Amino acid sequence: MNNFFKIYGNCFIVKGFSESLLYDLENGSYYPIPNDIADILLEIEENNIQVNKLNDEYGEKSKDIKKILDYFVENNLAHYVSNPDSFPKINLDWKSPYKIENAIIEFDNTNSFDVVDVLKQLEILGCQAIEFRFIDKFNLNYLSEILDVFTESSFKYYSIATKYNKNISIEEYKKFAFKYRRISHLLVFVKNQNDTYKKLKESMRSKPKVIYLDKDLKPNMDEQISTNTLIINIPSFVEAQKYNIGLNRKVCINKNGLIKNFLTHQKDFGSIRTIKIEEVIKTKEFTKKWFLSNDKIEICKDCQYRYMCLSNSDIIEKNGKYYKKNYCSFDPIKNIWEKGNQNLN
């Protein structure tokens, strides 16, 4: 008889200060759950409480609890089983063969470091994804020359962020983006040009590779965390258990050639002109923030979204505790999203 309630192995309850979430990692979705309900679900699973004995445990509440269990089963988030030990959770040990997973290279019109050499270093380190960030107008031919060198490389994804260049037509943007199969998306920032932006946006496909944004692209631009930027899948969830998914195995080179954990961070680790990336990532000072998961950061550790939040914020240590320099607009105590990010000064 299927008398045990079991949440699917790829679904997890994550408790926050005021509310919990059930993460459905396979389908990339999540469901809010009151904390008291989350406690009961976890208790039933952890103690293998049989469904036909709910009344012994919860008395008059048992009927309502059974309805809740049925809801999760009906919505394909859990099932009733006869042997709960036969349905373990997915393994949460994160491993990667790559010394660097992703990188950002920032450009302006005065770039004086060898971008091709930087990419060769990153390829040796196993880097999978590269973001090219042009804070001046996009030079299509310049980037083409660089990417042509790496047509047989091991890089999997390129993303490009650039200011709109009126000398590049809509078709040229599209042609460039589709010329290189590794380009996942090309973000074009169009600020204070309403008529131009409307025209460009109308040219976008339903699933565009070239995406026009009514925003400005600036150096040291603060990130904006919202429900639209949250990432929910198995790899990121597993990584987030012990690592900072925004900074883990990431390296950034700013327009001046300085090596950083992220472009907006104040601390740099030397110039790419005089030191190799591999030397930098061997230092504990550089890699320290990789291991500062949200479970170790004040405020974030109380947030139910903490395992899907891709924050690149710098992290500050005060009196043995860690704080983000730039907090998102979600308040886990009040359980509300407020306007704008909050800075820790």
N, C-alpha and C positions, 0 to 999 in steps of 0.2 A: 504493500500500500504506500502511495506517495504521500507521506505524512510529515515531511520536513520542508520548510520554506527556505529556498536558496536563491539569492540574487546572482544573476549571471556572472561568470568569471571575469568578464570585461566591463563590469559595472561596479562602481565604488561610491560609497557614501563618504562625503567630506564635510566635516563639521566646522561651522563658523561660530563666531560669538553669539550672533542673533538668529542665524538660520543655517541649515545644511543644504547641500546639493547632492543629488545622485548623478554621477558622471556616467553617461553611456558612451564609452570610448569608441566602440565600433561604429556607431552611427553619428558621432560628433555632436551629441546633444546633451542637455542637462535638465534636471527637474528640481525645482525648489521643494524642500521638505522642512516642516517645523522641527526644531531640535528635539522636542519630546518624542515625536514619531521616529526620528532618526535613531534615538536611543533605544527605542523598543525594537526596531528592525535589527539593529546590531546585536542587541541582547538575545533575540530569538535565534539569530544565526550562530553567534559565538557559543551559545549554550546548548545548541541543538534541541531547542524546545519543540516538541511535537505539536502539530496543528491541533490534534484532537485533545490536547492537554492545555490549551490556551486558557481555558476557564480556571484551571488549577492555579495558574500563574497570575492571571490578571482579573479574575472575577467578572464583574458586570461589564468591564471594558472589553472583554474578549470578543464580543460580536462586532464591535466597531473595529477592533484590530484585525479580525478576519476579513472584513471588507477592504481594509487597507492592503492587506496581503494580496487579496484577489485583484485589486486594482493594478498592482505591480505585475502580477502574472498576466493579466489581460492585456497590458500594454507592452508585453514582451521584454520586460526588464528582469523578470525572475521566473522561477518555476517551482513546482512541488516535486520532490524526489523521495525515493525510498532510502537512498544511501548518500547523505550529504558529503561525505569524505571523498566520493568519486568525482566531485565537481569543484576542484580547487580554483583559486583566483589565478590570474595570469602572473607570471614571474615579474617582479618589480626591480630586478637587478639591471641597471643600465650599464652597457658596455659599448665602446666605440673603438675601432681600429685606427681612427684618425687623430692626429695630434691637434689639428685645427679643423673645426667643422664648417665655419663660415667667416667671412671677412667683408669689411667695407673699405673701399678706397675712394677718397674724396678728391675732387679736382677743382681747380680754378684756372684762370688764364695764365697763371705764373708757375704752374707745377714744374718743379726742377728736379724731381727724382725719376728714376727709371721704372716706369710702371710694368714693363715687360719682365724686368728682373724680379720685381715684387711678386708678380703672378707665378713666376717659375719657383720662387721660394715657397709660395702657398701650395702649389701643386705637389711639391716634394713632401709637404707636411700633411697631404691628404685632403686639403680643403675641398668641400663639396659645393659650396654656394658662395658667389661673389656679388656684392652690390657695388655698382659704380654710381657715385653720387656727384653730379655736376652742379656746383653752386653758381657757376656762370652759365652762359648759354651753351647748349649742347653742340659739340663738334662731332658730327656724325662720321666724317672721314677719319678723324683721329682715332675714334674708338674702333672703327672697322679695321684699321691697320693693326690694332692691338689684338682684337679677337681673331683675326686671320692667322696669327701666330699660333693660336691654341685650338685649331680645328680638330686636332687629334688628342686633346688633353683629357684628363680624368675629371675635370669640373663637370658637375651635373646641371647647375642652374646659374643663370645670370639674372639679376634684376638691375634696372637702370632708373635712376631718379634724376630729373633734369628740369631746368627752367625752359619755358616755351621759347623757341627760336622761330620768329616769323619767316625766316629765310628757308625753313624746312617745311615742305607741304605735308598735308595729311597723308597723301599717298607715300611720300618718302619715309615718314615715320613708320607706316605700316610695312613697307617693303623692307626696311632695315630690321624691324622686329621679327619678321617671318624669315628673313635670310638666315638668321642664326637660331637653330632649333633649341639651343640651350637657354635662350632668353625667355624667362617665364612671364615677365611683364615689363613694360616701359611706362613709367609714371611721368607725365608731363604736367608741371605746375604752371597754372595760368592765373596770375593774380591781377586784380583790378583791370580786367579786360573783358567786361561782361558780354559784349557782342561776339568777340572772338571765342570766348569760352563756350557760349551756347552753340556756336557753329561746330566747334570741335567735338563737343559732347554728343551732338546729333550724329556724328560720323562713327561713333563707337558701336561695335557689334554687341549682341546680347551677352557674349562671353569674350570681352575684348582682351587683346594682348597689349594694345596701346590704351592707356587709361589717362584721361585728362582730369585734373583736379583744380578746383577753384581755391588754391592756396598758394602761399609763398614758400619757396625753398631757400632756407638760410643756413649759414654755418651755425653750429651749436643749437640747432632747432630742438626744442623740447618735444618729447614724445607725448602723444595723447592716448591714454588707455581708456577704452570704453568696451561695452559688450560686443562691439563690432570687431575689436582687435584681439579678443580672447581666442586661444587655440586649444581645442579639445580633441585629442587623438591618443592612441596608445604610446607612440614614441615620446611625445612631449610630457605626458603624464608620468611615465616611468622615469624619465630624466629629472623631472621636477621633484621627485621624492628626496633626492640628495644634492641636487645641483641647481644653480641659478640658470634657468633656461634662456634668459636674455643675454647672459654674459659667458656662459660655459663654452669653452673652446672657440671663442670669438677673438679676432684681432682686428683693429681698425688703424688705418693710416690716414691722417688728416692732410689737408692741402699743403701743409708745410713739411710733410714727410715724417711727422712725429707718430710714434707707435703708442696706441692707447687700448685700454679695454673697450672703450666706446668713445665716439667722437666728442660727446659733450662732457666727458670726464676731465677734470682739471689736471690730474696726474698723467705725465707721459713717461715712457721708458726708453727714451733716446730717439735718435733720428735713423730712419731707414737707410740713409746714406752712409752711416758709419757702423751700424750693427745689424746683424741678421735676425730675422724673426725667430728662428729656432733658438738662438741664444736667449732672447727675451722670454720666451714661453718656458724656459727651463728654470726661471726664477720663481720662488715662492711668492714674492711680492706681486708679480703679474697674475699668477694663477689663483691667488687667495680668493678672489671674488667669485671664481667659478663654483666654489663649494658653499657659498652662502645662499642656500635655498631660502624660499619664502618662509619655511618653518623656523628659520633662525632670525628673522627680521621682525622687529616690533611693528605692530599694527597688521602687517601682512600675515603673521602667523595666526591671527584671529579671523582671517578672511576665507570664506568658502570658495572663492575663485582662485585661491593661491596656486593651484596646480595647473592652471590654464593661462596664467598672466605672464605675458612675454615683455617684461619691463627691463629696459637697459639702464635704468637709473644708477647713478653712482651710489655707493653705500658708505655710510659714515659709522665709525665706532665711537661710542661714548660710554664711559664707565662699564666697559665689558659687554655692552649691548649694541646691536646693529640697527641702523635706521637707514631708510632710503632718503636720498637728497630730494628726489622728486616723487612724491606719492601721487597715485592716481586719484580720481574724483570719487571713488567708492569708499564709504564709511562703514566698516563692518560692525561697528557698535550700533549705529543708528539703522544699519541695513538699508541705506539709500545711496543712489548715485547723485552727487552734487555737481555743480558746474565748475569746470576747469580743474587742472591739476593743483596739488598743494605742495609748496616747496618747504623744505626744512632748512632754515637759515642758522 
